[in-house]
Amino acid sequence: MTGQPVSDRFQYKTADALRRKAAALGVDLPFDSDVRILLEAADVGGRRVPNRLAAQPMEGCDATPEGAPGDLTTRRYERFASGGSGLIWFEATSVAAGGRANPRQLFLSADTAPAFRRLVDLTRAAAGRRFGDRHEPYLVVQLTHSGRFSRTADEGRRKAACFNPHLDREPLTEWTDAELDGVRDAFVDAALLAAGAGFDAVDIKACHGYLVHELLGAHTRANSRYGGPFEHRARLLMGIVSAVRAHVPGLAVAVRLNATDGVPYPYGFGVSPAAGLAIDLTEPRRLARMLLDAGCALLNVSAGIPTFVPHLGRPFDRPVAGAAPPPEHPLVSVSRLIGLGAAIQSEVPAVPVVATGLSWLRQFWPPVAAGLLTRGMAVFAGLGRGAFAYPDAAADLMARGVLDQTKCCIACSRCTELMRIGTAAGCAVRDHPLYSSLHRAATAPARSAP
Ligand SMILES: Cc1cc2nc3c(=O)[nH]c(=O)nc-3n(C[C@H](O)[C@H](O)[C@H](O)COP(=O)(O)O)c2cc1C
């Protein structure tokens, strides 16, 4: 999974050149030059979704201090909606004041719920103005507790499911089982508010190292209903899914799931007990079947812990400032990531899967996504950084069948830098001058006082 650092920049002028590179690297890259399947409707839990193009959850770090959507938050979702995405997956939204990953993360509470209702209405209205009544995007909100990555005013009280030597410099306080029961209830309360706000679905975020996902890999958490054997590690996720299904029956439940963490056993999920970082999908596949049985309507497959193995879930050319270049060619990471989604899709064909990791492909992601969908490797093609950069990609595909190369994401990591600094995050290259000036201001060397 890792090797020598690679700083090979994207240099492919044609799709054929990209495919030749994939062949030279020995990786599978599905391909279909007929991209019309991306614009076909699909079904999620009985609700029609107008096309197969999904805006992935992308934190903008621009909520009000109370956690309500701010002006830039509204701008982002209106752009995704008027840009034509059929599925809009709203970013990580905390279910608890103390569970926010940054002070400007969204927080769904009784106080902020009316502002979420306005955000949903404005998002739907933006889609309707551009595409009419028949194009009603499917809106999912990602509910989360940031766990060990929570950045609250009282940092000293950060807690983890269990000590993870790959992520923690020193042991953190461990959540008690009773506290985790309370976290489950907080998810249910937030799901009720999400239904009232008009979302079609809630995602119980189970990826990227945040609390619900962290527990999936909590092999070393001892004497707990939430740690050790698989059934215990899956208890929080499954408990939330079942409770939301029971208490909020009209709301669909989705899960964004890490298929593998890239953190060695016994500190990660989807890794082989026998061999360090080797992927083992036995448990992720089993979990997908359990989610199907529990009534989960939609899956979104990701991988890795962003601060530990960023290339695994977010293939890039240029790393964030000060970090190492990717340890493998990004095309290897792209192929692995879409392959992980395909493995889960084959396990639960009845649950549509959103494929992750296409943005690095620039203007060539549509034929790769079309190849994925025609092969049944996923039902939706998700764009994360690509949606920040090019929110109207779907509209361009509808109008012309191809993308405008000058609007595509270039995998430069500047959006991640903005998020890490805690500044409002967006595309500092394509969404100019708004985010380029924020990026310049945030990364300028501090001026010394005269
Ligand atoms: C600035 C930024 C914010 C992100 N926010 C979220 C988030 O809120 N929830 C989530 O599950 N993933 C988040 N991600 C990960 C993306 O959804 C996506 O999985 C990743 O960027 C890879 O997809 P891509 O190649 O299309 O960008 C974020 C990524 C970036 C760069």
PDBQT file of the ligand as one rigid body, heavy atoms in Angstrom, charges set to zero:
ROOT
HETATM    1  C1  LIG A 501     -11.770  20.319   2.459  1.00  0.00    +0.000 C 
HETATM    2  C2  LIG A 501     -12.344  18.932   2.615  1.00  0.00    +0.000 A 
HETATM    3  C3  LIG A 501     -13.435  18.728   3.442  1.00  0.00    +0.000 A 
HETATM    4  C4  LIG A 501     -13.981  17.439   3.580  1.00  0.00    +0.000 A 
HETATM    5  N1  LIG A 501     -15.071  17.261   4.387  1.00  0.00    +0.000 NA
HETATM    6  C5  LIG A 501     -15.608  16.026   4.525  1.00  0.00    +0.000 A 
HETATM    7  C6  LIG A 501     -16.768  15.815   5.327  1.00  0.00    +0.000 A 
HETATM    8  O1  LIG A 501     -17.352  16.739   5.889  1.00  0.00    +0.000 OA
HETATM    9  N2  LIG A 501     -17.217  14.537   5.438  1.00  0.00    +0.000 N 
HETATM   10  C7  LIG A 501     -16.632  13.480   4.790  1.00  0.00    +0.000 A 
HETATM   11  O2  LIG A 501     -17.077  12.341   4.919  1.00  0.00    +0.000 OA
HETATM   12  N3  LIG A 501     -15.569  13.667   3.994  1.00  0.00    +0.000 NA
HETATM   13  C8  LIG A 501     -15.050  14.906   3.842  1.00  0.00    +0.000 A 
HETATM   14  N4  LIG A 501     -14.002  15.099   2.987  1.00  0.00    +0.000 N 
HETATM   15  C9  LIG A 501     -13.569  13.979   2.107  1.00  0.00    +0.000 C 
HETATM   16  C10 LIG A 501     -14.310  14.080   0.756  1.00  0.00    +0.000 C 
HETATM   17  O3  LIG A 501     -15.698  13.918   0.910  1.00  0.00    +0.000 OA
HETATM   18  C11 LIG A 501     -13.820  13.020  -0.250  1.00  0.00    +0.000 C 
HETATM   19  O4  LIG A 501     -14.029  11.747   0.276  1.00  0.00    +0.000 OA
HETATM   20  C12 LIG A 501     -12.355  13.163  -0.632  1.00  0.00    +0.000 C 
HETATM   21  O5  LIG A 501     -12.033  14.509  -0.925  1.00  0.00    +0.000 OA
HETATM   22  C13 LIG A 501     -12.014  12.279  -1.849  1.00  0.00    +0.000 C 
HETATM   23  O6  LIG A 501     -12.898  12.519  -2.914  1.00  0.00    +0.000 OA
HETATM   24  P1  LIG A 501     -12.476  13.448  -4.166  1.00  0.00    +0.000 P 
HETATM   25  O7  LIG A 501     -11.327  12.767  -4.816  1.00  0.00    +0.000 OA
HETATM   26  O8  LIG A 501     -13.681  13.528  -5.021  1.00  0.00    +0.000 OA
HETATM   27  O9  LIG A 501     -12.086  14.788  -3.593  1.00  0.00    +0.000 OA
HETATM   28  C14 LIG A 501     -13.428  16.359   2.872  1.00  0.00    +0.000 A 
HETATM   29  C15 LIG A 501     -12.319  16.571   2.037  1.00  0.00    +0.000 A 
HETATM   30  C16 LIG A 501     -11.775  17.830   1.905  1.00  0.00    +0.000 A 
HETATM   31  C17 LIG A 501     -10.603  18.025   0.972  1.00  0.00    +0.000 C 
ENDROOT
TORSDOF 0
